[in-house]
Amino acid sequence: MYFGEDNHPKSKAFLKQVEKIGYTVIFKPVKYIPVAEIESQKIYRRKCDFDMEVCIDAHAILAKNSDIQAFIFFTGDGDYEPLYKLLITLRKQVIVIYTKGHLGREIWDMKKGIFKVELKNIMDV
């Protein structure tokens, strides 16, 4: 599992829960990007993309073991569409688990070779 590391209490609680059930977590620091300023107070957006890391790791896994039959992704990010298409072409099962309202149009539009699961709450995992 890939996750941005910061000091937010909900992030820390989530990480404790997923590590407790056995996931290995790969971290990198969250970036805070300024997006606005209201009455002299800066508003920041959290950002921590793992697109390249996930794609590189998927290719490495396939290079080591072509017997892998399925990949499960806990993201609805449309940037993963090329990876999903490659995996489907390689006859791998692709399962995408996402929270309501967080599925990219590119993934929504994919109709063959992909199984999409919507969660109402991330803690349903």
MOGI-V522500 format. One record per residue. N is the residue number from 1. RES is the residue in one letter. SS is DSSP state (A for helix, B for strand, O for the rest). PSI is psi in radians with two decimals (none if undefined). D_CENTER is the distance of its C-alpha to the mean C-alpha in Angstrom with 1 decimal. Layout:
BEGIN
N_RES_SS_PSI_D_CENTER, N_RES_SS_PSI_D_CENTER
END
This chain:
BEGIN
1_M_O_2.44_8.1, 2_Y_B_2.31_7.1, 3_F_B_2.44_8.2, 4_G_B_2.35_10.6, 5_E_B_2.17_14.1, 6_D_O_-3.02_16.7, 7_N_O_0.21_19.6, 8_H_O_2.28_18.5, 9_P_A_-0.67_19.8, 10_K_A_-0.65_17.0, 11_S_A_-0.81_14.5, 12_K_A_-0.73_17.1, 13_A_A_-0.75_17.8, 14_F_A_-0.80_14.3, 15_L_A_-0.71_14.1, 16_K_A_-0.73_17.6, 17_Q_A_-0.79_16.8, 18_V_A_-0.59_14.0, 19_E_A_-0.62_16.2, 20_K_A_-0.59_19.2, 21_I_O_0.04_17.9, 22_G_O_0.06_17.4, 23_Y_O_2.51_13.8, 24_T_O_2.28_14.0, 25_V_O_2.25_12.0, 26_I_B_2.15_11.7, 27_F_B_2.72_12.5, 28_K_B_2.70_13.4, 29_P_B_2.51_15.3, 30_V_O_2.43_14.2, 31_K_B_2.58_16.3, 32_Y_B_1.94_18.4, 33_I_B_2.16_19.4, 34_P_B_2.28_22.6, 35_V_B_-0.33_22.5, 36_A_B_2.92_25.9, 37_E_B_2.15_29.0, 38_I_B_2.10_30.8, 39_E_O_0.91_34.2, 40_S_O_0.18_33.6, 41_Q_B_2.14_30.4, 42_K_B_2.44_27.3, 43_I_B_2.25_24.1, 44_Y_B_2.63_20.9, 45_R_B_2.34_17.3, 46_R_B_2.41_14.6, 47_K_B_2.31_12.5, 48_C_O_1.47_10.3, 49_D_O_2.42_8.6, 50_F_O_0.29_7.5, 51_D_A_-0.91_8.1, 52_M_A_-0.73_11.4, 53_E_A_-0.75_10.8, 54_V_A_-0.79_8.4, 55_C_A_-0.78_11.1, 56_I_A_-0.77_13.9, 57_D_A_-0.67_13.0, 58_A_A_-0.76_12.8, 59_H_A_-0.72_16.2, 60_A_A_-0.72_17.6, 61_I_A_-0.78_17.0, 62_L_A_-0.64_18.7, 63_A_A_-0.61_21.4, 64_K_A_-0.58_22.2, 65_N_O_1.66_22.1, 66_S_O_-0.11_22.4, 67_D_O_-0.17_23.0, 68_I_O_2.27_19.3, 69_Q_O_-0.33_19.2, 70_A_B_2.63_15.7, 71_F_B_2.38_12.0, 72_I_B_2.21_9.7, 73_F_B_2.27_6.0, 74_F_O_1.08_4.7, 75_T_O_2.51_3.6, 76_G_O_0.21_6.9, 77_D_O_2.15_6.8, 78_G_A_-0.32_10.2, 79_D_A_-0.30_10.1, 80_Y_A_-0.02_8.9, 81_E_A_-0.83_12.1, 82_P_A_-0.66_14.3, 83_L_A_-0.80_12.4, 84_Y_A_-0.76_12.5, 85_K_A_-0.71_16.1, 86_L_A_-0.83_17.0, 87_L_A_-0.72_15.9, 88_I_A_-0.73_17.8, 89_T_A_-0.62_20.7, 90_L_O_0.14_20.8, 91_R_O_0.65_21.1, 92_K_O_2.52_18.0, 93_Q_B_2.33_16.6, 94_V_B_2.11_13.1, 95_I_B_2.20_11.7, 96_V_B_2.09_9.0, 97_I_B_2.20_8.8, 98_Y_B_2.79_8.4, 99_T_B_2.69_10.8, 100_K_O_2.27_14.0, 101_G_O_0.08_14.2, 102_H_O_0.87_10.6, 103_L_O_2.08_10.8, 104_G_O_2.57_11.7, 105_R_A_-0.67_15.3, 106_E_A_-0.66_14.7, 107_I_A_-0.72_12.7, 108_W_A_-0.71_15.2, 109_D_O_-0.25_18.0, 110_M_O_2.15_17.1, 111_K_O_-0.33_19.7, 112_K_O_2.45_20.3, 113_G_O_0.10_18.6, 114_I_B_2.45_15.4, 115_F_B_2.10_15.1, 116_K_B_2.30_13.3, 117_V_B_2.09_13.3, 118_E_B_2.24_13.4, 119_L_B_2.48_13.6, 120_K_O_-0.47_16.1, 121_N_O_2.33_14.9, 122_I_A_-0.47_11.9, 123_M_A_-0.08_14.7, 124_D_A_-0.31_15.6, 125_V_O_none_13.3
END
